[in-house]
């Protein structure tokens, strides 16, 4: 029987040149734990330090953090970054609000460019209760125009658009369909956000499936976005597993939890229940 190291080495050779199936969020305070764990399970990193306005406004601290992550000697080319999202509204008719939103997005893209990352995740950030058709049409038009320009300006990165406060998948589905000719634009489906949206999880999975390249998973009580370990809430994991196994080209999966202990607990649960990518 192979020992643990040999199994990991064999897995590493099999996946050389491929993108990661699993991702985790590294924390600098416990970086050695995350480095070991990501090596053991061949996980990519999704950096969550850089969306804070206070960091984006502190050029020295931001550059130091970039250098710190790059100093670990990892191949970052398959890693991802969670972009700025607080109050970002690129469809705003207020020129000043648009300018600040554009600044934050371009700061995120510049960080990804400097680190040589695969993709950046942004949120839809539309006003869910504002259902007037002119607003929805304007949001679609301006988002399509804007993201096409960003992709042109940053030709080495992909963009994943994540559902946030969305109460249904329809608007994100329409944007993804309009952008379907752009291979570097796709959907990041946050299953926990879908769970608490008020629309059935199955609807989200069905409507967005043609456009999903990346997934965020964690658990909750069906009411609040708690970022619990996988298996600690009431998310229908068997539905997730059947759905993702039906993909010809599987999306990458971020286990989006707050603590290292919850990351380990999530992986253990997924292994024990043979959930993708831990398929027996």
C-alpha positions in Angstrom: 0.0 0.0 0.0 1.3 3.5 -0.9 2.1 5.8 2.0 0.6 9.3 2.2 3.6 11.0 0.6 3.6 8.6 -2.4 -0.1 9.1 -3.0 0.4 12.9 -2.9 3.3 12.7 -5.2 1.4 10.5 -7.7 -1.6 12.8 -7.6 0.8 15.8 -8.2 2.2 14.2 -11.3 -1.2 13.3 -12.6 -2.4 16.9 -12.3 0.7 18.7 -13.5 -0.4 21.3 -16.0 -4.0 21.2 -15.0 -5.9 23.7 -13.0 -6.8 22.9 -9.4 -10.1 21.1 -8.6 -10.1 22.5 -5.0 -9.3 25.9 -3.6 -8.9 27.2 -0.1 -8.5 30.7 1.4 -5.1 31.1 2.9 -4.5 33.1 6.1 -1.1 34.6 6.7 -1.4 34.0 10.4 -1.4 30.3 9.8 0.3 30.2 6.4 2.4 27.1 7.2 -0.7 25.1 7.9 -2.3 26.2 4.7 0.8 25.6 2.6 1.0 22.0 3.9 -2.7 21.3 3.5 -2.8 22.8 0.0 0.2 20.6 -1.0 -1.4 17.5 0.5 -4.7 18.0 -1.3 -3.4 19.8 -4.3 -5.4 22.9 -3.6 -5.2 26.3 -5.2 -5.3 29.5 -3.1 -8.1 32.1 -3.4 -6.7 35.3 -1.8 -9.3 37.1 0.3 -7.0 39.8 1.8 -7.2 42.3 -1.0 -10.8 43.4 -1.1 -10.7 45.5 2.0 -10.8 49.3 1.2 -8.3 50.0 4.0 -5.7 47.7 2.4 -6.4 49.0 -1.1 -5.8 52.5 0.1 -2.5 51.6 1.8 0.0 51.1 -1.1 2.9 50.1 1.2 0.9 47.5 3.1 -0.7 46.2 -0.1 2.7 45.7 -1.9 4.2 44.1 1.2 1.3 41.6 1.3 1.8 40.8 -2.4 5.5 40.2 -1.9 4.8 38.0 1.2 2.5 35.7 -0.8 4.9 35.5 -3.7 7.8 34.7 -1.3 6.4 31.2 -0.6 7.6 30.0 -4.0 4.2 28.6 -5.1 3.1 28.5 -8.7 0.4 31.2 -8.4 -0.7 30.9 -12.1 -3.7 28.8 -11.2 -4.7 30.7 -8.1 -7.6 33.2 -7.9 -8.4 36.5 -6.1 -11.6 37.8 -4.6 -11.9 41.3 -5.9 -13.2 44.4 -4.3 -17.0 44.4 -3.8 -17.9 46.8 -1.0 -20.3 49.4 -2.5 -18.9 48.7 -6.0 -21.5 49.8 -8.6 -20.1 50.0 -12.1 -23.6 50.6 -13.6 -24.1 53.7 -11.5 -25.3 56.8 -13.4 -23.4 58.9 -10.8 -20.0 59.5 -12.5 -18.1 59.8 -9.2 -19.5 56.5 -7.9 -18.6 54.8 -11.2 -15.1 56.3 -11.0 -14.5 54.9 -7.5 -16.0 51.5 -8.5 -13.8 51.4 -11.5 -10.8 52.3 -9.4 -11.4 49.4 -7.0 -11.9 46.9 -9.8 -8.8 47.9 -11.5 -6.9 47.8 -8.2 -8.0 44.2 -7.9 -7.0 43.4 -11.5 -3.6 45.0 -11.0 -3.0 42.8 -8.0 -3.9 39.7 -10.0 -1.7 40.8 -12.8 1.3 41.4 -10.4 0.8 38.0 -8.8 0.2 36.2 -12.1 -3.1 34.8 -11.0 -5.7 32.9 -13.1 -8.9 34.8 -12.3 -10.6 37.5 -10.2 -14.1 37.1 -8.6 -16.4 40.0 -8.5 -20.0 40.3 -7.3 -23.1 41.2 -9.3 -24.0 44.0 -6.7 -27.3 45.0 -8.2 -30.3 46.4 -6.2 -32.4 43.2 -5.9 -35.7 45.0 -5.0 -35.4 47.5 -7.8 -37.4 45.5 -10.4 -38.1 48.2 -13.0 -37.3 47.0 -16.4 -35.3 50.0 -17.5 -33.0 49.5 -14.5 -32.5 45.8 -15.3 -31.8 46.6 -18.9 -29.3 49.3 -18.0 -27.6 47.0 -15.6 -27.2 44.4 -18.3 -26.0 46.8 -20.9 -23.5 48.6 -18.7 -22.1 45.4 -17.2 -21.5 43.8 -20.6 -19.8 46.9 -21.9 -17.7 47.3 -18.8 -16.5 43.7 -18.4 -15.6 43.5 -22.0 -13.3 46.5 -21.6 -11.7 45.1 -18.4 -11.0 41.8 -20.1 -9.4 43.7 -23.0 -7.3 45.7 -20.6 -6.2 42.6 -18.6 -5.7 39.9 -21.3 -4.0 37.4 -18.9 -6.8 37.1 -16.4 -10.3 35.6 -16.3 -13.3 37.2 -14.5 -15.8 35.1 -12.6 -19.1 36.9 -11.7 -20.5 35.8 -8.4 -24.1 35.9 -7.2 -24.3 37.9 -4.0 -27.7 39.3 -2.8 -29.4 38.0 -6.0 -32.8 36.5 -5.2 -33.0 34.5 -8.4 -30.5 33.5 -11.1 -32.2 35.3 -14.0 -30.2 38.5 -14.3 -26.8 36.8 -13.9 -27.8 34.2 -16.4 -28.7 36.9 -18.9 -25.3 38.6 -18.4 -23.5 35.3 -18.8 -25.4 34.5 -22.0 -24.6 37.9 -23.4 -20.9 37.3 -22.6 -20.9 33.7 -23.8 -18.6 34.6 -26.7 -15.9 35.7 -24.3 -14.1 32.6 -22.9 -12.5 34.5 -20.1 -15.8 35.5 -18.5 -18.0 33.1 -16.6 -20.0 32.5 -13.4 -18.8 31.8 -9.9 -21.8 30.2 -8.3 -21.9 30.7 -4.6 -24.1 27.8 -3.4 -24.6 29.2 0.0 -25.9 32.5 -1.4 -28.2 30.5 -3.6 -29.4 28.6 -0.6 -30.6 31.7 1.2 -31.8 33.6 -1.9 -35.4 32.6 -1.7 -35.2 30.7 -5.0 -34.7 26.9 -5.0 -31.1 25.8 -5.2 -32.1 23.4 -8.0 -33.1 26.4 -10.1 -29.8 28.1 -9.6 -28.0 24.9 -10.6 -30.1 24.4 -13.7 -30.1 28.1 -15.0 -26.4 28.8 -14.5 -24.9 25.4 -15.4 -23.8 26.4 -18.9 -21.8 29.3 -17.6 -20.3 28.1 -14.4 -16.5 27.8 -14.1 -16.0 28.2 -10.4 -18.0 27.4 -7.3 -17.9 28.6 -3.7 -19.2 26.1 -1.1 -19.9 26.2 2.6 -22.9 25.5 4.7 -25.6 27.5 6.6 -28.9 27.2 8.3 -30.9 28.3 5.2 -31.4 31.8 6.6 -28.0 33.5 6.9 -24.7 33.3 5.1 -22.8 31.7 8.0 -19.8 30.2 6.2 -20.1 27.0 8.2 -18.0 23.9 7.5 -19.4 21.7 4.8 -21.9 19.3 6.5 -22.6 21.6 9.5 -25.8 23.1 8.0 -28.7 22.1 5.9 -27.4 22.5 2.3 -28.4 19.5 0.1 -25.0 18.2 -0.7 -26.2 15.2 -2.6 -27.8 17.6 -5.1 -24.5 19.5 -5.4 -22.7 16.2 -6.0 -25.1 14.9 -8.7 -25.0 18.3 -10.4 -21.3 18.8 -10.5 -20.6 15.3 -11.6 -22.8 15.9 -14.7 -20.4 18.5 -16.0 -18.1 17.4 -18.9 -15.6 20.0 -17.8 -15.9 20.3 -14.0 -15.8 23.7 -12.3 -13.2 24.4 -9.7 -14.4 24.5 -6.1 -13.5 26.9 -3.3 -14.2 25.7 0.2 -15.1 29.2 1.5 -14.8 28.9 5.3 -13.3 31.3 7.9 -11.1 29.0 10.0 -8.4 26.4 9.2 -10.3 23.9 11.4 -13.4 24.4 9.3 -11.4 23.8 6.2 -10.1 20.5 7.5 -13.6 19.5 8.8 -15.1 20.3 5.4 -12.6 18.1 3.5 -13.1 15.3 6.0 -16.9 15.5 5.4 -16.5 15.6 1.7 -14.2 12.6 1.8 -16.4 10.5 4.1 -19.5 11.3 1.9 -17.6 10.9 -1.4 -18.6 14.3 -2.5 -16.8 15.8 -5.6 -13.9 15.9 -6.0 -13.5 13.1 -3.5 -15.3 10.6 -5.7 -14.7 6.9 -4.9 
